[in-house]
């Protein structure tokens, strides 16, 4: 029996099955976020191959994936400085993709609330401090 190819719809199904996940867009591409933090998105940088997913993941695990399955997981110089790995959707199994998305969801979700998150009803301050407290005291 031939394996059903993994596409963006399969990514969507697997990602949205995880708790607190929402579909969004990042840089004009489909992305998936847990509590406002992106954990996976279509890789749109020109260095990435077509039909590639960028998944945020701990760099030590990334190195293991790259060594174990270089035909499925890869990096380009653009993505190398980030805790992320690129996944060739045409070559990954649905089960492997589900595991790596779950791992990414835990990696990103364990970092607490998204930066810039605020309590409901509170406005973010737009006022900028123009002097340091030290220079104010010197007056």
Buried (B, 14 or more C-beta within 10 A) or exposed (E): EEEEEBEEEBBBEBBEEBEEBEEEEBEEBBBBBBBBBBBBBBBEEEEBEEBBBBBBBBEEBBEBBBEEBEEBBBBBEBBEEEBBBBBBBEBBEBEBBBEBBBBBBBBBBEEEEBEEEEEEEEEEEEEEEEEEEEEEEEE
